[in-house]
Amino acid sequence: MIDILMFLMLALLIATALSIFIFNDLLYIVVIFGAYSMIMSLVWQQLNSPDLAITEAAIGIGLTVLMVTVVTKVGRRPQ
């Protein structure tokens, strides 16, 4: 069961990493980055490394909020 869950999470990591190249909207890319960070923290938790999982979640949330703020100030479409 754990192996199937780990395989699914790693497949989602690859999918989120590749989906960044599909979108042109910066807000979508920031949301995908937040999802990537959340999935990565779950992977660390499954690998029995809770200190890295907490660090990944905290930094991921902080950076996502910071990037959403910047995107709302700068604009959603790149020039």
Secondary structure, 3 states (H helix, E strand, C coil): CHHHHHHHHHHHHHHHHHHCCCCCCHHHHHHHHHHHHHHHHHHHHHCCCHHHHHHHHHHHHHHHHHHHHHHHHHCCCCC
